[in-house]
Amino acid sequence: MKRLIEKDIEAHLVDAVKRAGGEHRKVNWLGRAGAPDRFIMLPGRAPVWVELKAPGKKVEPHQEREHARMRSFGCNVVVIDSIADCETLVFGL
């Protein structure tokens, strides 16, 4: 079985969001190291920022600081490192 990498998790998330009728944006931050990778919008739900990681990989300290900063302003930021996490975020499974 192929070992999943971050790109595989991201592709699954994008597909799941499309299947759910939502939209996503890949974000390229200028001057903000550690900001999340994707902005996810799902019907009838608050938008969420998503940090993607390969399975078992942890958030770097500079990423955690930026996520905490965003959360302090009321943003919903989640870290996803598995296909199951994608399904839970999008479909609540």
Gaussian input, Z-matrix of N, CA and C with variables (Angstrom, degrees):
# hf/3-21g

backbone

0 1
 N
 C     1     B1
 C     2     B2     1     A1
 N     3     B3     2     A2     1     D1
 C     4     B4     3     A3     2     D2
 C     5     B5     4     A4     3     D3
 N     6     B6     5     A5     4     D4
 C     7     B7     6     A6     5     D5
 C     8     B8     7     A7     6     D6
 N     9     B9     8     A8     7     D7
 C    10    B10     9     A9     8     D8
 C    11    B11    10    A10     9     D9
 N    12    B12    11    A11    10    D10
 C    13    B13    12    A12    11    D11
 C    14    B14    13    A13    12    D12
 N    15    B15    14    A14    13    D13
 C    16    B16    15    A15    14    D14
 C    17    B17    16    A16    15    D15
 N    18    B18    17    A17    16    D16
 C    19    B19    18    A18    17    D17
 C    20    B20    19    A19    18    D18
 N    21    B21    20    A20    19    D19
 C    22    B22    21    A21    20    D20
 C    23    B23    22    A22    21    D21
 N    24    B24    23    A23    22    D22
 C    25    B25    24    A24    23    D23
 C    26    B26    25    A25    24    D24
 N    27    B27    26    A26    25    D25
 C    28    B28    27    A27    26    D26
 C    29    B29    28    A28    27    D27
 N    30    B30    29    A29    28    D28
 C    31    B31    30    A30    29    D29
 C    32    B32    31    A31    30    D30
 N    33    B33    32    A32    31    D31
 C    34    B34    33    A33    32    D32
 C    35    B35    34    A34    33    D33
 N    36    B36    35    A35    34    D34
 C    37    B37    36    A36    35    D35
 C    38    B38    37    A37    36    D36
 N    39    B39    38    A38    37    D37
 C    40    B40    39    A39    38    D38
 C    41    B41    40    A40    39    D39
 N    42    B42    41    A41    40    D40
 C    43    B43    42    A42    41    D41
 C    44    B44    43    A43    42    D42
 N    45    B45    44    A44    43    D43
 C    46    B46    45    A45    44    D44
 C    47    B47    46    A46    45    D45
 N    48    B48    47    A47    46    D46
 C    49    B49    48    A48    47    D47
 C    50    B50    49    A49    48    D48
 N    51    B51    50    A50    49    D49
 C    52    B52    51    A51    50    D50
 C    53    B53    52    A52    51    D51
 N    54    B54    53    A53    52    D52
 C    55    B55    54    A54    53    D53
 C    56    B56    55    A55    54    D54
 N    57    B57    56    A56    55    D55
 C    58    B58    57    A57    56    D56
 C    59    B59    58    A58    57    D57
 N    60    B60    59    A59    58    D58
 C    61    B61    60    A60    59    D59
 C    62    B62    61    A61    60    D60
 N    63    B63    62    A62    61    D61
 C    64    B64    63    A63    62    D62
 C    65    B65    64    A64    63    D63
 N    66    B66    65    A65    64    D64
 C    67    B67    66    A66    65    D65
 C    68    B68    67    A67    66    D66
 N    69    B69    68    A68    67    D67
 C    70    B70    69    A69    68    D68
 C    71    B71    70    A70    69    D69
 N    72    B72    71    A71    70    D70
 C    73    B73    72    A72    71    D71
 C    74    B74    73    A73    72    D72
 N    75    B75    74    A74    73    D73
 C    76    B76    75    A75    74    D74
 C    77    B77    76    A76    75    D75
 N    78    B78    77    A77    76    D76
 C    79    B79    78    A78    77    D77
 C    80    B80    79    A79    78    D78
 N    81    B81    80    A80    79    D79
 C    82    B82    81    A81    80    D80
 C    83    B83    82    A82    81    D81
 N    84    B84    83    A83    82    D82
 C    85    B85    84    A84    83    D83
 C    86    B86    85    A85    84    D84
 N    87    B87    86    A86    85    D85
 C    88    B88    87    A87    86    D86
 C    89    B89    88    A88    87    D87
 N    90    B90    89    A89    88    D88
 C    91    B91    90    A90    89    D89
 C    92    B92    91    A91    90    D90
 N    93    B93    92    A92    91    D91
 C    94    B94    93    A93    92    D92
 C    95    B95    94    A94    93    D93
 N    96    B96    95    A95    94    D94
 C    97    B97    96    A96    95    D95
 C    98    B98    97    A97    96    D96
 N    99    B99    98    A98    97    D97
 C   100   B100    99    A99    98    D98
 C   101   B101   100   A100    99    D99
 N   102   B102   101   A101   100   D100
 C   103   B103   102   A102   101   D101
 C   104   B104   103   A103   102   D102
 N   105   B105   104   A104   103   D103
 C   106   B106   105   A105   104   D104
 C   107   B107   106   A106   105   D105
 N   108   B108   107   A107   106   D106
 C   109   B109   108   A108   107   D107
 C   110   B110   109   A109   108   D108
 N   111   B111   110   A110   109   D109
 C   112   B112   111   A111   110   D110
 C   113   B113   112   A112   111   D111
 N   114   B114   113   A113   112   D112
 C   115   B115   114   A114   113   D113
 C   116   B116   115   A115   114   D114
 N   117   B117   116   A116   115   D115
 C   118   B118   117   A117   116   D116
 C   119   B119   118   A118   117   D117
 N   120   B120   119   A119   118   D118
 C   121   B121   120   A120   119   D119
 C   122   B122   121   A121   120   D120
 N   123   B123   122   A122   121   D121
 C   124   B124   123   A123   122   D122
 C   125   B125   124   A124   123   D123
 N   126   B126   125   A125   124   D124
 C   127   B127   126   A126   125   D125
 C   128   B128   127   A127   126   D126
 N   129   B129   128   A128   127   D127
 C   130   B130   129   A129   128   D128
 C   131   B131   130   A130   129   D129
 N   132   B132   131   A131   130   D130
 C   133   B133   132   A132   131   D131
 C   134   B134   133   A133   132   D132
 N   135   B135   134   A134   133   D133
 C   136   B136   135   A135   134   D134
 C   137   B137   136   A136   135   D135
 N   138   B138   137   A137   136   D136
 C   139   B139   138   A138   137   D137
 C   140   B140   139   A139   138   D138
 N   141   B141   140   A140   139   D139
 C   142   B142   141   A141   140   D140
 C   143   B143   142   A142   141   D141
 N   144   B144   143   A143   142   D142
 C   145   B145   144   A144   143   D143
 C   146   B146   145   A145   144   D144
 N   147   B147   146   A146   145   D145
 C   148   B148   147   A147   146   D146
 C   149   B149   148   A148   147   D147
 N   150   B150   149   A149   148   D148
 C   151   B151   150   A150   149   D149
 C   152   B152   151   A151   150   D150
 N   153   B153   152   A152   151   D151
 C   154   B154   153   A153   152   D152
 C   155   B155   154   A154   153   D153
 N   156   B156   155   A155   154   D154
 C   157   B157   156   A156   155   D155
 C   158   B158   157   A157   156   D156
 N   159   B159   158   A158   157   D157
 C   160   B160   159   A159   158   D158
 C   161   B161   160   A160   159   D159
 N   162   B162   161   A161   160   D160
 C   163   B163   162   A162   161   D161
 C   164   B164   163   A163   162   D162
 N   165   B165   164   A164   163   D163
 C   166   B166   165   A165   164   D164
 C   167   B167   166   A166   165   D165
 N   168   B168   167   A167   166   D166
 C   169   B169   168   A168   167   D167
 C   170   B170   169   A169   168   D168
 N   171   B171   170   A170   169   D169
 C   172   B172   171   A171   170   D170
 C   173   B173   172   A172   171   D171
 N   174   B174   173   A173   172   D172
 C   175   B175   174   A174   173   D173
 C   176   B176   175   A175   174   D174
 N   177   B177   176   A176   175   D175
 C   178   B178   177   A177   176   D176
 C   179   B179   178   A178   177   D177
 N   180   B180   179   A179   178   D178
 C   181   B181   180   A180   179   D179
 C   182   B182   181   A181   180   D180
 N   183   B183   182   A182   181   D181
 C   184   B184   183   A183   182   D182
 C   185   B185   184   A184   183   D183
 N   186   B186   185   A185   184   D184
 C   187   B187   186   A186   185   D185
 C   188   B188   187   A187   186   D186
 N   189   B189   188   A188   187   D187
 C   190   B190   189   A189   188   D188
 C   191   B191   190   A190   189   D189
 N   192   B192   191   A191   190   D190
 C   193   B193   192   A192   191   D191
 C   194   B194   193   A193   192   D192
 N   195   B195   194   A194   193   D193
 C   196   B196   195   A195   194   D194
 C   197   B197   196   A196   195   D195
 N   198   B198   197   A197   196   D196
 C   199   B199   198   A198   197   D197
 C   200   B200   199   A199   198   D198
 N   201   B201   200   A200   199   D199
 C   202   B202   201   A201   200   D200
 C   203   B203   202   A202   201   D201
 N   204   B204   203   A203   202   D202
 C   205   B205   204   A204   203   D203
 C   206   B206   205   A205   204   D204
 N   207   B207   206   A206   205   D205
 C   208   B208   207   A207   206   D206
 C   209   B209   208   A208   207   D207
 N   210   B210   209   A209   208   D208
 C   211   B211   210   A210   209   D209
 C   212   B212   211   A211   210   D210
 N   213   B213   212   A212   211   D211
 C   214   B214   213   A213   212   D212
 C   215   B215   214   A214   213   D213
 N   216   B216   215   A215   214   D214
 C   217   B217   216   A216   215   D215
 C   218   B218   217   A217   216   D216
 N   219   B219   218   A218   217   D217
 C   220   B220   219   A219   218   D218
 C   221   B221   220   A220   219   D219
 N   222   B222   221   A221   220   D220
 C   223   B223   222   A222   221   D221
 C   224   B224   223   A223   222   D222
 N   225   B225   224   A224   223   D223
 C   226   B226   225   A225   224   D224
 C   227   B227   226   A226   225   D225
 N   228   B228   227   A227   226   D226
 C   229   B229   228   A228   227   D227
 C   230   B230   229   A229   228   D228
 N   231   B231   230   A230   229   D229
 C   232   B232   231   A231   230   D230
 C   233   B233   232   A232   231   D231
 N   234   B234   233   A233   232   D232
 C   235   B235   234   A234   233   D233
 C   236   B236   235   A235   234   D234
 N   237   B237   236   A236   235   D235
 C   238   B238   237   A237   236   D236
 C   239   B239   238   A238   237   D237
 N   240   B240   239   A239   238   D238
 C   241   B241   240   A240   239   D239
 C   242   B242   241   A241   240   D240
 N   243   B243   242   A242   241   D241
 C   244   B244   243   A243   242   D242
 C   245   B245   244   A244   243   D243
 N   246   B246   245   A245   244   D244
 C   247   B247   246   A246   245   D245
 C   248   B248   247   A247   246   D246
 N   249   B249   248   A248   247   D247
 C   250   B250   249   A249   248   D248
 C   251   B251   250   A250   249   D249
 N   252   B252   251   A251   250   D250
 C   253   B253   252   A252   251   D251
 C   254   B254   253   A253   252   D252
 N   255   B255   254   A254   253   D253
 C   256   B256   255   A255   254   D254
 C   257   B257   256   A256   255   D255
 N   258   B258   257   A257   256   D256
 C   259   B259   258   A258   257   D257
 C   260   B260   259   A259   258   D258
 N   261   B261   260   A260   259   D259
 C   262   B262   261   A261   260   D260
 C   263   B263   262   A262   261   D261
 N   264   B264   263   A263   262   D262
 C   265   B265   264   A264   263   D263
 C   266   B266   265   A265   264   D264
 N   267   B267   266   A266   265   D265
 C   268   B268   267   A267   266   D266
 C   269   B269   268   A268   267   D267
 N   270   B270   269   A269   268   D268
 C   271   B271   270   A270   269   D269
 C   272   B272   271   A271   270   D270
 N   273   B273   272   A272   271   D271
 C   274   B274   273   A273   272   D272
 C   275   B275   274   A274   273   D273
 N   276   B276   275   A275   274   D274
 C   277   B277   276   A276   275   D275
 C   278   B278   277   A277   276   D276

   B1=1.4477
   B2=1.5248
   B3=1.3271
   B4=1.4573
   B5=1.5241
   B6=1.3156
   B7=1.4639
   B8=1.5287
   B9=1.3251
   B10=1.4613
   B11=1.5263
   B12=1.3269
   B13=1.4535
   B14=1.5302
   B15=1.3154
   B16=1.4685
   B17=1.5231
   B18=1.3160
   B19=1.4710
   B20=1.5274
   B21=1.3359
   B22=1.4776
   B23=1.5303
   B24=1.3191
   B25=1.4711
   B26=1.5258
   B27=1.3242
   B28=1.4635
   B29=1.5305
   B30=1.3177
   B31=1.4623
   B32=1.5261
   B33=1.3168
   B34=1.4654
   B35=1.5272
   B36=1.3205
   B37=1.4617
   B38=1.5249
   B39=1.3060
   B40=1.4701
   B41=1.5235
   B42=1.3236
   B43=1.4646
   B44=1.5281
   B45=1.3214
   B46=1.4638
   B47=1.5279
   B48=1.3193
   B49=1.4665
   B50=1.5240
   B51=1.3169
   B52=1.4720
   B53=1.5217
   B54=1.3426
   B55=1.4686
   B56=1.5188
   B57=1.3258
   B58=1.4630
   B59=1.5346
   B60=1.3258
   B61=1.4546
   B62=1.5171
   B63=1.3114
   B64=1.4654
   B65=1.5134
   B66=1.3078
   B67=1.4619
   B68=1.5204
   B69=1.3044
   B70=1.4639
   B71=1.5131
   B72=1.3006
   B73=1.4584
   B74=1.5168
   B75=1.3186
   B76=1.4641
   B77=1.5144
   B78=1.3027
   B79=1.4484
   B80=1.5207
   B81=1.3233
   B82=1.4606
   B83=1.5241
   B84=1.3161
   B85=1.4571
   B86=1.5188
   B87=1.3010
   B88=1.4568
   B89=1.5278
   B90=1.3083
   B91=1.4543
   B92=1.5212
   B93=1.3407
   B94=1.4639
   B95=1.5178
   B96=1.2841
   B97=1.4644
   B98=1.5161
   B99=1.3193
   B100=1.4550
   B101=1.5099
   B102=1.3176
   B103=1.4624
   B104=1.5311
   B105=1.3374
   B106=1.4733
   B107=1.5270
   B108=1.3423
   B109=1.4624
   B110=1.5274
   B111=1.3257
   B112=1.4763
   B113=1.5183
   B114=1.3349
   B115=1.4559
   B116=1.5190
   B117=1.3313
   B118=1.4673
   B119=1.5228
   B120=1.3454
   B121=1.4619
   B122=1.5212
   B123=1.3310
   B124=1.4625
   B125=1.5292
   B126=1.3371
   B127=1.4595
   B128=1.5294
   B129=1.3403
   B130=1.4539
   B131=1.5148
   B132=1.3350
   B133=1.4661
   B134=1.5165
   B135=1.3103
   B136=1.4657
   B137=1.5307
   B138=1.3193
   B139=1.4695
   B140=1.5229
   B141=1.3099
   B142=1.4646
   B143=1.5358
   B144=1.3225
   B145=1.4587
   B146=1.5251
   B147=1.3287
   B148=1.4587
   B149=1.5240
   B150=1.3228
   B151=1.4628
   B152=1.5187
   B153=1.3113
   B154=1.4620
   B155=1.5163
   B156=1.3224
   B157=1.4634
   B158=1.5168
   B159=1.3192
   B160=1.4586
   B161=1.5297
   B162=1.3234
   B163=1.4706
   B164=1.5298
   B165=1.3367
   B166=1.4599
   B167=1.5173
   B168=1.3269
   B169=1.4668
   B170=1.5176
   B171=1.3148
   B172=1.4624
   B173=1.5285
   B174=1.3132
   B175=1.4541
   B176=1.5290
   B177=1.3161
   B178=1.4623
   B179=1.5355
   B180=1.3323
   B181=1.4680
   B182=1.5319
   B183=1.3392
   B184=1.4643
   B185=1.5296
   B186=1.3418
   B187=1.4600
   B188=1.5318
   B189=1.3190
   B190=1.4653
   B191=1.5227
   B192=1.3254
   B193=1.4683
   B194=1.5260
   B195=1.3263
   B196=1.4703
   B197=1.5218
   B198=1.3191
   B199=1.4677
   B200=1.5325
   B201=1.3297
   B202=1.4715
   B203=1.5240
   B204=1.3127
   B205=1.4678
   B206=1.5265
   B207=1.3146
   B208=1.4686
   B209=1.5274
   B210=1.3429
   B211=1.4703
   B212=1.5225
   B213=1.3317
   B214=1.4630
   B215=1.5232
   B216=1.3251
   B217=1.4602
   B218=1.5297
   B219=1.3335
   B220=1.4569
   B221=1.5177
   B222=1.3243
   B223=1.4641
   B224=1.5253
   B225=1.3137
   B226=1.4585
   B227=1.5263
   B228=1.3270
   B229=1.4654
   B230=1.5194
   B231=1.3376
   B232=1.4587
   B233=1.5216
   B234=1.3207
   B235=1.4607
   B236=1.5171
   B237=1.3185
   B238=1.4602
   B239=1.5184
   B240=1.3518
   B241=1.4625
   B242=1.5240
   B243=1.3429
   B244=1.4622
   B245=1.5280
   B246=1.3284
   B247=1.4657
   B248=1.5303
   B249=1.3199
   B250=1.4674
   B251=1.5235
   B252=1.3385
   B253=1.4634
   B254=1.5192
   B255=1.3330
   B256=1.4731
   B257=1.5220
   B258=1.3193
   B259=1.4680
   B260=1.5166
   B261=1.3236
   B262=1.4573
   B263=1.5143
   B264=1.3263
   B265=1.4564
   B266=1.5249
   B267=1.3104
   B268=1.4683
   B269=1.5226
   B270=1.3186
   B271=1.4593
   B272=1.5324
   B273=1.3362
   B274=1.4528
   B275=1.5081
   B276=1.3203
   B277=1.4715
   B278=1.5249
   A1=109.33
   A2=115.87
   A3=121.61
   A4=111.03
   A5=116.70
   A6=121.67
   A7=107.76
   A8=115.83
   A9=120.67
   A10=110.97
   A11=114.61
   A12=120.99
   A13=107.84
   A14=116.80
   A15=121.21
   A16=112.04
   A17=116.52
   A18=120.98
   A19=111.41
   A20=117.81
   A21=121.71
   A22=110.65
   A23=116.35
   A24=120.83
   A25=109.08
   A26=116.49
   A27=121.03
   A28=111.08
   A29=117.50
   A30=120.74
   A31=110.87
   A32=116.88
   A33=120.07
   A34=110.46
   A35=117.59
   A36=120.79
   A37=110.71
   A38=117.49
   A39=121.93
   A40=109.83
   A41=117.03
   A42=121.16
   A43=111.02
   A44=117.20
   A45=121.09
   A46=111.07
   A47=116.84
   A48=120.61
   A49=109.98
   A50=117.52
   A51=121.09
   A52=110.84
   A53=117.13
   A54=120.75
   A55=111.99
   A56=116.76
   A57=121.76
   A58=112.28
   A59=116.79
   A60=120.24
   A61=113.80
   A62=116.36
   A63=121.04
   A64=111.97
   A65=114.26
   A66=121.21
   A67=109.18
   A68=115.03
   A69=121.23
   A70=108.52
   A71=114.95
   A72=121.72
   A73=108.60
   A74=115.70
   A75=121.00
   A76=105.39
   A77=116.30
   A78=120.20
   A79=110.48
   A80=115.72
   A81=122.14
   A82=106.46
   A83=116.52
   A84=122.49
   A85=110.03
   A86=115.58
   A87=120.19
   A88=108.01
   A89=116.48
   A90=121.04
   A91=114.98
   A92=119.43
   A93=121.93
   A94=109.16
   A95=117.58
   A96=120.85
   A97=109.40
   A98=116.42
   A99=120.94
   A100=115.39
   A101=117.78
   A102=120.14
   A103=110.34
   A104=117.47
   A105=121.61
   A106=113.53
   A107=115.11
   A108=122.38
   A109=114.50
   A110=116.73
   A111=121.11
   A112=111.60
   A113=114.88
   A114=123.40
   A115=105.78
   A116=117.06
   A117=122.69
   A118=109.75
   A119=115.18
   A120=122.18
   A121=107.97
   A122=116.22
   A123=122.08
   A124=109.12
   A125=117.34
   A126=120.37
   A127=112.13
   A128=116.07
   A129=121.48
   A130=115.97
   A131=117.28
   A132=120.41
   A133=110.60
   A134=115.29
   A135=120.23
   A136=109.16
   A137=117.47
   A138=120.01
   A139=111.02
   A140=115.26
   A141=120.74
   A142=109.46
   A143=114.52
   A144=121.77
   A145=107.84
   A146=117.26
   A147=121.21
   A148=110.68
   A149=114.46
   A150=122.36
   A151=106.61
   A152=117.02
   A153=121.70
   A154=110.47
   A155=114.59
   A156=121.99
   A157=109.27
   A158=116.10
   A159=120.65
   A160=107.45
   A161=116.96
   A162=119.24
   A163=112.25
   A164=114.67
   A165=121.04
   A166=115.61
   A167=117.77
   A168=120.27
   A169=109.66
   A170=116.25
   A171=122.35
   A172=110.94
   A173=114.76
   A174=121.73
   A175=108.82
   A176=116.24
   A177=121.10
   A178=109.49
   A179=117.85
   A180=120.31
   A181=114.13
   A182=117.74
   A183=119.28
   A184=111.45
   A185=117.11
   A186=120.69
   A187=110.23
   A188=116.33
   A189=120.27
   A190=110.94
   A191=117.59
   A192=120.47
   A193=110.96
   A194=117.18
   A195=120.29
   A196=110.90
   A197=118.13
   A198=121.44
   A199=110.23
   A200=116.66
   A201=120.69
   A202=110.55
   A203=116.55
   A204=120.90
   A205=109.52
   A206=117.38
   A207=121.36
   A208=110.97
   A209=116.64
   A210=120.43
   A211=111.47
   A212=117.34
   A213=120.32
   A214=112.01
   A215=116.57
   A216=122.09
   A217=112.20
   A218=116.12
   A219=120.64
   A220=115.64
   A221=117.52
   A222=120.03
   A223=110.38
   A224=115.83
   A225=122.33
   A226=106.95
   A227=116.81
   A228=122.58
   A229=108.04
   A230=116.86
   A231=121.25
   A232=109.83
   A233=115.14
   A234=122.35
   A235=107.20
   A236=116.24
   A237=122.41
   A238=108.85
   A239=115.78
   A240=119.49
   A241=112.61
   A242=116.30
   A243=118.47
   A244=110.69
   A245=115.03
   A246=121.57
   A247=109.05
   A248=117.05
   A249=121.17
   A250=110.86
   A251=117.59
   A252=120.57
   A253=111.50
   A254=116.82
   A255=121.08
   A256=109.76
   A257=116.29
   A258=121.34
   A259=110.89
   A260=117.46
   A261=120.85
   A262=111.33
   A263=117.27
   A264=120.14
   A265=111.57
   A266=116.70
   A267=120.69
   A268=112.39
   A269=116.91
   A270=120.45
   A271=113.76
   A272=117.15
   A273=120.47
   A274=113.38
   A275=117.38
   A276=121.68
   A277=110.96
   D1=137.08
   D2=-178.17
   D3=-68.72
   D4=135.63
   D5=176.28
   D6=-76.63
   D7=127.69
   D8=-178.55
   D9=-73.81
   D10=143.35
   D11=173.31
   D12=-118.66
   D13=172.90
   D14=-176.90
   D15=-53.84
   D16=-41.17
   D17=-178.83
   D18=-60.13
   D19=-35.21
   D20=178.07
   D21=-67.15
   D22=-42.43
   D23=178.91
   D24=-63.93
   D25=-43.43
   D26=179.93
   D27=-62.26
   D28=-43.67
   D29=179.42
   D30=-62.08
   D31=-39.90
   D32=178.76
   D33=-66.46
   D34=-41.70
   D35=178.51
   D36=-60.80
   D37=-46.92
   D38=179.58
   D39=-58.66
   D40=-45.00
   D41=179.35
   D42=-63.13
   D43=-44.25
   D44=-179.13
   D45=-63.27
   D46=-41.65
   D47=178.72
   D48=-61.94
   D49=-43.58
   D50=178.13
   D51=-62.40
   D52=-43.64
   D53=179.17
   D54=-61.84
   D55=-30.11
   D56=-179.02
   D57=-85.72
   D58=0.08
   D59=-179.84
   D60=80.57
   D61=18.07
   D62=-179.39
   D63=-98.58
   D64=-174.52
   D65=177.05
   D66=-132.83
   D67=158.95
   D68=-179.33
   D69=-139.59
   D70=156.45
   D71=173.94
   D72=-134.45
   D73=132.60
   D74=170.94
   D75=-84.74
   D76=129.96
   D77=-172.65
   D78=-109.86
   D79=131.11
   D80=174.49
   D81=-114.94
   D82=107.34
   D83=-175.00
   D84=-88.92
   D85=132.16
   D86=175.10
   D87=-99.46
   D88=121.33
   D89=176.04
   D90=77.27
   D91=13.40
   D92=178.69
   D93=-131.89
   D94=84.35
   D95=176.64
   D96=-66.15
   D97=139.75
   D98=175.38
   D99=93.09
   D100=0.04
   D101=-179.79
   D102=-73.00
   D103=153.50
   D104=-177.73
   D105=-60.79
   D106=160.78
   D107=-175.03
   D108=-82.62
   D109=-36.52
   D110=-172.34
   D111=-133.56
   D112=149.86
   D113=172.36
   D114=-113.98
   D115=120.52
   D116=-174.07
   D117=-112.57
   D118=131.20
   D119=177.36
   D120=-123.62
   D121=121.48
   D122=-179.52
   D123=-120.53
   D124=145.68
   D125=-178.24
   D126=-55.90
   D127=129.79
   D128=174.75
   D129=73.16
   D130=10.28
   D131=-177.88
   D132=-130.36
   D133=155.64
   D134=176.35
   D135=-67.12
   D136=143.85
   D137=178.21
   D138=-66.42
   D139=158.50
   D140=-177.40
   D141=-140.55
   D142=140.28
   D143=172.59
   D144=-89.40
   D145=137.33
   D146=-176.89
   D147=-124.19
   D148=125.73
   D149=170.48
   D150=-97.55
   D151=123.08
   D152=-179.36
   D153=-100.31
   D154=139.57
   D155=178.69
   D156=-137.56
   D157=153.79
   D158=170.85
   D159=-67.38
   D160=154.09
   D161=-179.10
   D162=-51.88
   D163=128.28
   D164=177.50
   D165=82.46
   D166=-8.84
   D167=179.61
   D168=-79.06
   D169=143.85
   D170=-177.74
   D171=-100.12
   D172=158.22
   D173=175.45
   D174=-70.87
   D175=136.48
   D176=178.11
   D177=-72.80
   D178=154.11
   D179=-179.01
   D180=-54.52
   D181=-40.61
   D182=179.80
   D183=-67.62
   D184=-30.92
   D185=176.00
   D186=-69.82
   D187=-44.00
   D188=179.42
   D189=-61.00
   D190=-39.71
   D191=177.17
   D192=-62.31
   D193=-44.05
   D194=179.89
   D195=-67.12
   D196=-40.96
   D197=177.83
   D198=-62.01
   D199=-42.33
   D200=178.37
   D201=-63.24
   D202=-40.01
   D203=177.93
   D204=-61.54
   D205=-46.18
   D206=179.83
   D207=-63.44
   D208=-42.88
   D209=178.48
   D210=-61.99
   D211=-34.18
   D212=179.78
   D213=-64.89
   D214=-19.27
   D215=176.50
   D216=-98.78
   D217=9.92
   D218=175.76
   D219=92.25
   D220=6.20
   D221=178.45
   D222=-76.81
   D223=145.04
   D224=174.23
   D225=-93.54
   D226=115.22
   D227=-179.47
   D228=-122.89
   D229=127.13
   D230=177.55
   D231=-126.43
   D232=154.84
   D233=176.26
   D234=-111.46
   D235=129.27
   D236=-178.74
   D237=-122.27
   D238=129.11
   D239=177.90
   D240=-133.71
   D241=20.42
   D242=179.16
   D243=-154.63
   D244=161.58
   D245=175.05
   D246=-62.84
   D247=-40.72
   D248=179.90
   D249=-61.15
   D250=-39.58
   D251=177.22
   D252=-62.45
   D253=-38.39
   D254=177.00
   D255=-60.03
   D256=-49.43
   D257=-178.09
   D258=-62.72
   D259=-40.47
   D260=178.94
   D261=-64.65
   D262=-45.10
   D263=179.26
   D264=-60.82
   D265=-46.66
   D266=-172.44
   D267=-81.53
   D268=-44.23
   D269=-172.04
   D270=-110.25
   D271=-5.62
   D272=179.59
   D273=68.04
   D274=28.30
   D275=-177.88
   D276=-80.57

